[in-house]
């Protein structure tokens, strides 16, 4: 128990009655369990290996020494001055779900209740009051249930534990992007660069390695934790017939908070006009594309729609175009390079 614990905690616990708990003293604890960063604060979390300083940031944090990173979900372990106190991260149980808690941050305390559990890696848990980024959801000052990402949303213990337990950022992939329609998980897009990809658009995912898939959250969590380069058996429904497909698990190269076009495995970064802004020369797989190339058409069809006014929408249109081209076993693209239109077969070297 940290030194000075009772001095901070007792007023918060014993000011109760018709007005509920007074969480304002937990601000003092927050100030001493966090350290300032360039744009936010890092939060000290107790782990089996001792306290670790955690930051949530949707982009790479600047001005910090990063010890471990997961840009897919925006979590980072950083090194800096050790805070006086640390937080004990707790699972959301029925007690926490049904009682008054508070969002705590620097000079900030706002009472509320947990409205929803976290359902996916960026489908966050929800609180009834706003939570500043890297604020916490607290019951008593040293115990927390979530790490704020902004708005009313927060990361819960299940997802933080996965980040802490992984040696590096890894998410399994079987070469599909799916949507949930009613109770069904439908394959919407198929990665044409995934080796021996057996899926078709419209396949219904029923189970993965014998585990029934009942929601998008089930699919995302089960898939992400499949071991790399190991076989997986996927039961699907195709044209009313059940089938079992065998695949070798790959890893995700994009997705969640990162761009996801199917071209990330080649180290390619695009903007919302589908112009290549960067290529990672360390990528093991390569295509005959260069920085500055703009993808215009695939198989004589324009890729972008008039409504593609964001990078996310442009990425989605490119995935769909690549899906269709891959399923047709033909992938010819038209690019603009230095003012000239060029046609290329989109094939690995």
Wavefront OBJ file of the C-alpha trace (Angstrom):
o trace
v 0.000 0.000 0.000
v 1.587 3.331 -1.038
v 2.878 5.744 1.568
v 0.384 8.514 2.157
v -2.447 6.270 0.938
v -4.842 6.991 3.805
v -4.195 10.725 3.657
v -5.429 10.781 0.074
v -8.048 8.076 0.169
v -9.984 8.512 3.386
v -11.822 11.711 2.424
v -12.928 10.071 -0.816
v -14.300 7.013 0.958
v -16.040 8.537 3.920
v -17.777 11.477 2.270
v -20.905 9.518 1.384
v -24.618 9.574 1.857
v -27.252 11.221 -0.280
v -24.573 13.033 -2.259
v -22.523 9.883 -2.978
v -18.757 9.649 -2.911
v -16.454 12.632 -3.230
v -13.848 11.643 -5.840
v -12.085 14.998 -5.961
v -9.229 13.719 -3.798
v -8.478 11.082 -6.450
v -7.212 13.926 -8.619
v -4.295 14.263 -6.200
v -3.562 10.549 -6.569
v -3.774 10.843 -10.377
v -1.272 13.692 -10.366
v 1.183 11.512 -8.459
v 0.516 8.275 -10.412
v 1.109 9.886 -13.812
v 3.846 11.896 -15.486
v 3.435 14.621 -18.121
v 4.171 13.835 -21.760
v 4.259 16.193 -24.725
v 0.479 16.158 -25.248
v -0.915 14.085 -22.375
v 0.212 12.027 -19.383
v 1.554 8.504 -18.961
v -0.202 6.349 -16.387
v 1.683 4.055 -14.011
v 0.128 0.569 -13.854
v 1.056 -2.171 -11.390
v 2.139 -5.406 -13.110
v 3.823 -8.639 -12.049
v 7.090 -7.121 -13.292
v 6.625 -3.919 -11.340
v 5.071 -0.580 -12.309
v 4.998 0.293 -16.011
v 4.207 3.674 -17.524
v 1.510 3.366 -20.203
v 0.366 5.924 -22.788
v -2.548 5.738 -25.181
v -1.973 7.729 -28.366
v -3.638 7.189 -31.769
v -0.369 8.286 -33.418
v 3.245 7.693 -32.452
v 3.983 9.714 -29.278
v 6.690 12.323 -29.717
v 9.463 13.266 -27.301
v 9.284 9.995 -25.329
v 11.582 7.001 -25.001
v 9.337 4.147 -26.107
v 10.108 0.717 -24.640
v 7.245 -1.148 -26.289
v 4.735 -0.114 -28.912
v 1.513 -1.328 -30.468
v 0.475 1.229 -33.097
v -2.483 -0.974 -34.119
v -4.263 -0.003 -30.889
v -2.218 3.027 -29.829
v -0.689 1.631 -26.636
v 2.893 2.366 -25.619
v 5.138 1.617 -22.659
v 7.421 4.586 -22.093
v 10.432 5.307 -19.938
v 10.651 8.370 -17.778
v 10.644 9.642 -14.237
v 8.887 7.139 -11.982
v 5.664 8.465 -10.396
v 5.170 8.234 -6.632
v 2.142 5.949 -6.971
v 0.759 3.327 -9.374
v -2.695 2.057 -10.233
v -4.127 -1.403 -9.773
v -6.077 -2.238 -12.940
v -9.269 -4.198 -12.170
v -11.658 -6.252 -14.288
v -15.130 -4.811 -14.686
v -17.309 -7.025 -12.481
v -21.012 -6.651 -11.641
v -20.086 -4.534 -8.618
v -18.226 -2.012 -10.773
v -20.848 -2.115 -13.526
v -23.637 -1.098 -11.165
v -22.048 1.494 -8.935
v -21.104 5.134 -9.242
v -17.530 5.651 -10.419
v -15.612 8.677 -11.632
v -13.529 9.722 -14.612
v -10.330 11.186 -13.173
v -7.646 13.237 -14.900
v -5.502 16.305 -14.306
v -7.698 18.840 -12.482
v -10.730 16.790 -13.554
v -13.303 14.594 -11.813
v -16.637 13.619 -13.329
v -18.999 11.043 -11.841
v -20.715 8.432 -13.970
v -21.337 4.744 -14.624
v -19.997 2.153 -17.024
v -22.504 1.784 -19.853
v -20.889 -0.909 -22.015
v -18.005 -3.365 -21.986
v -15.261 -3.209 -24.609
v -16.256 -5.341 -27.620
v -13.232 -5.000 -29.873
v -9.727 -3.612 -30.092
v -11.031 -0.155 -30.993
v -14.686 -0.768 -30.103
v -14.085 0.629 -26.649
v -15.943 0.381 -23.371
v -18.257 3.317 -22.686
v -18.720 5.567 -19.661
v -21.636 7.919 -19.046
v -19.348 10.960 -18.636
v -16.436 12.236 -20.751
v -12.968 10.834 -20.019
v -9.888 12.810 -21.079
v -7.294 10.841 -23.032
v -5.142 8.905 -20.528
v -7.560 9.731 -17.764
v -8.807 6.791 -15.678
v -12.083 5.292 -14.448
v -11.792 4.937 -10.687
v -13.783 3.639 -7.727
v -11.276 4.336 -4.971
v -8.212 6.321 -5.784
v -5.699 3.521 -6.363
v -8.019 1.141 -8.290
v -9.078 1.769 -11.870
v -11.223 0.001 -14.476
v -10.191 1.790 -17.622
v -7.731 4.015 -19.473
v -9.393 6.887 -21.331
v -9.067 7.308 -25.092
v -11.150 10.492 -25.316
v -14.859 11.165 -25.551
v -16.736 8.787 -23.251
v -14.636 5.756 -24.147
v -11.927 3.738 -22.447
v -9.733 0.636 -22.747
v -10.500 -2.100 -20.224
v -8.214 -4.626 -18.528
v -8.673 -7.502 -21.000
v -7.207 -5.475 -23.840
v -4.493 -3.844 -21.751
v -3.424 -7.281 -20.477
v -3.058 -8.531 -24.054
v -0.818 -5.591 -24.901
v 1.333 -6.207 -21.835
v 1.645 -9.964 -22.453
v 2.656 -9.757 -26.143
v 6.381 -9.511 -26.918
v 5.574 -7.327 -29.914
v 2.500 -6.056 -31.709
v 0.879 -9.072 -33.396
v -2.603 -9.806 -34.736
v -3.444 -12.983 -36.613
v -4.953 -12.765 -40.094
v -6.669 -15.217 -42.443
v -6.907 -12.820 -45.371
v -10.441 -11.449 -45.009
v -12.254 -8.357 -43.783
v -15.722 -9.019 -42.448
v -18.902 -7.291 -41.356
v -21.684 -8.387 -39.029
v -25.159 -8.579 -40.517
v -27.797 -9.644 -38.022
v -26.193 -12.656 -36.290
v -23.936 -13.554 -39.220
v -20.280 -12.677 -39.828
v -19.935 -12.135 -43.579
v -16.729 -11.979 -45.592
v -16.820 -8.613 -47.339
v -13.297 -8.287 -48.738
v -10.626 -10.851 -49.597
v -6.886 -10.115 -49.540
v -5.516 -11.163 -52.964
v -1.950 -11.190 -51.622
v -2.722 -13.689 -48.838
v -1.131 -16.983 -49.866
v -3.611 -19.568 -51.187
v -6.578 -17.502 -50.009
v -9.637 -19.833 -50.187
v -12.357 -17.316 -49.233
v -15.016 -15.668 -51.368
v -17.017 -12.535 -50.712
v -20.277 -13.503 -49.013
v -18.897 -16.507 -47.113
v -20.379 -16.750 -43.619
v -17.811 -17.477 -40.878
v -19.301 -20.069 -38.527
v -16.323 -21.182 -36.429
v -12.539 -20.907 -36.107
v -10.701 -23.988 -34.850
v -13.982 -25.297 -33.448
v -14.891 -22.072 -31.611
v -18.278 -20.740 -32.665
v -18.218 -17.171 -33.938
v -21.357 -15.367 -32.775
v -20.363 -11.719 -33.160
v -17.831 -9.439 -34.768
v -16.107 -9.167 -31.388
v -15.771 -12.974 -31.209
v -14.277 -13.033 -34.694
v -11.830 -10.193 -34.036
v -10.546 -11.552 -30.705
v -10.283 -15.195 -31.838
v -8.592 -14.309 -35.122
v -6.137 -11.868 -33.570
v -4.898 -14.495 -31.128
v -4.301 -17.270 -33.663
v -0.607 -18.260 -33.644
v 1.500 -17.035 -36.562
v 2.267 -19.494 -39.373
v 0.145 -22.206 -37.750
v -2.744 -23.987 -39.519
v -6.304 -22.966 -38.734
v -9.579 -24.574 -39.752
v -12.411 -22.224 -40.619
v -15.973 -23.512 -40.976
v -18.017 -21.423 -43.390
v -21.422 -21.346 -45.013
v -21.234 -20.842 -48.791
v -24.353 -20.969 -50.946
v -26.249 -22.683 -48.092
v -23.583 -25.414 -47.869
v -21.218 -25.819 -44.930
v -17.530 -26.189 -45.774
v -14.282 -26.414 -43.823
v -11.376 -24.384 -45.149
v -7.778 -24.818 -44.037
v -5.455 -21.816 -43.987
v -2.027 -20.955 -42.618
v -2.313 -17.949 -40.328
v -0.509 -14.795 -41.406
v -0.188 -11.542 -39.480
v -1.933 -8.230 -39.998
v 0.097 -5.459 -41.552
v -2.590 -2.792 -41.226
v -5.891 -2.194 -39.524
v -7.508 -0.852 -36.341
v -5.797 2.551 -35.914
v -3.467 1.938 -38.867
v -4.307 2.260 -42.580
v -5.600 -0.964 -44.122
v -5.529 -1.336 -47.918
v -3.979 -4.854 -48.286
v -0.828 -3.107 -49.587
v 0.717 -2.606 -46.141
v 2.465 -5.978 -46.358
v 4.598 -4.348 -49.081
v 5.401 -1.400 -46.832
v 3.239 0.931 -48.915
v 1.601 4.020 -47.378
v -1.053 5.948 -49.340
v -2.995 9.153 -48.825
v -6.706 9.662 -49.516
v -6.009 10.250 -53.225
v -4.311 6.809 -53.353
v -0.945 8.429 -53.961
v 1.977 6.522 -52.444
v 3.605 8.725 -49.812
v 6.102 6.194 -48.444
v 7.455 2.706 -49.041
v 9.265 0.775 -46.322
v 12.407 -0.462 -48.030
v 12.837 -3.050 -45.272
v 9.636 -4.815 -46.319
v 10.348 -8.408 -47.318
v 7.663 -8.349 -50.022
v 7.690 -5.757 -52.803
v 5.649 -4.536 -55.747
v 6.727 -2.568 -58.820
v 5.406 0.683 -57.389
v 7.242 3.868 -56.415
v 6.732 6.816 -54.092
v 4.585 9.373 -55.901
v 2.626 6.801 -57.931
v -1.129 7.384 -57.851
v -3.470 4.431 -58.328
v -6.231 5.433 -60.762
v -7.898 2.283 -62.071
v -7.799 -1.435 -61.373
v -8.901 -3.666 -64.268
v -10.163 -0.617 -66.187
v -12.449 0.521 -63.372
v -11.886 3.667 -61.298
v -11.014 2.864 -57.700
v -12.207 5.991 -55.903
v -15.843 7.014 -55.618
v -17.139 10.582 -55.489
v -18.008 10.028 -51.826
v -14.461 8.943 -50.850
v -13.605 12.122 -48.963
v -11.418 10.530 -46.277
v -8.454 8.186 -46.110
v -10.629 5.545 -44.417
v -13.175 5.581 -47.256
v -10.429 5.546 -49.893
v -8.811 2.553 -48.162
v -12.131 0.721 -48.184
v -12.641 1.351 -51.899
v -9.130 0.125 -52.675
v -9.650 -3.063 -50.647
v -12.893 -3.732 -52.534
v -11.232 -3.129 -55.920
v -8.317 -5.412 -55.030
v -10.783 -8.050 -53.787
v -12.642 -8.103 -57.090
v -9.455 -8.154 -59.137
v -7.997 -10.959 -57.053
v -11.119 -13.092 -57.310
v -11.004 -12.598 -61.095
v -7.370 -13.825 -61.086
v -6.334 -10.689 -62.932
v -4.856 -7.539 -61.461
v -3.829 -4.820 -63.873
v -3.603 -1.309 -62.509
v -3.393 2.104 -64.104
v -1.130 4.500 -62.252
v -0.083 8.093 -62.757
v 3.701 8.423 -62.483
v 5.429 11.758 -63.087
v 2.515 12.935 -65.211
v 2.408 9.769 -67.333
v -0.184 7.002 -67.231
v 1.299 3.522 -66.896
v -0.311 0.093 -66.836
v 1.215 -2.482 -64.540
v 0.483 -6.065 -63.615
v 0.262 -5.944 -59.863
v 2.446 -8.918 -59.061
v 5.139 -9.668 -56.523
v 8.712 -9.572 -57.754
l 1 2 3 4 5 6 7 8 9 10 11 12 13 14 15 16 17 18 19 20 21 22 23 24 25 26 27 28 29 30 31 32 33 34 35 36 37 38 39 40 41 42 43 44 45 46 47 48 49 50 51 52 53 54 55 56 57 58 59 60 61 62 63 64 65 66 67 68 69 70 71 72 73 74 75 76 77 78 79 80 81 82 83 84 85 86 87 88 89 90 91 92 93 94 95 96 97 98 99 100 101 102 103 104 105 106 107 108 109 110 111 112 113 114 115 116 117 118 119 120 121 122 123 124 125 126 127 128 129 130 131 132 133 134 135 136 137 138 139 140 141 142 143 144 145 146 147 148 149 150 151 152 153 154 155 156 157 158 159 160 161 162 163 164 165 166 167 168 169 170 171 172 173 174 175 176 177 178 179 180 181 182 183 184 185 186 187 188 189 190 191 192 193 194 195 196 197 198 199 200 201 202 203 204 205 206 207 208 209 210 211 212 213 214 215 216 217 218 219 220 221 222 223 224 225 226 227 228 229 230 231 232 233 234 235 236 237 238 239 240 241 242 243 244 245 246 247 248 249 250 251 252 253 254 255 256 257 258 259 260 261 262 263 264 265 266 267 268 269 270 271 272 273 274 275 276 277 278 279 280 281 282 283 284 285 286 287 288 289 290 291 292 293 294 295 296 297 298 299 300 301 302 303 304 305 306 307 308 309 310 311 312 313 314 315 316 317 318 319 320 321 322 323 324 325 326 327 328 329 330 331 332 333 334 335 336 337 338 339 340 341 342 343 344 345 346 347 348 349
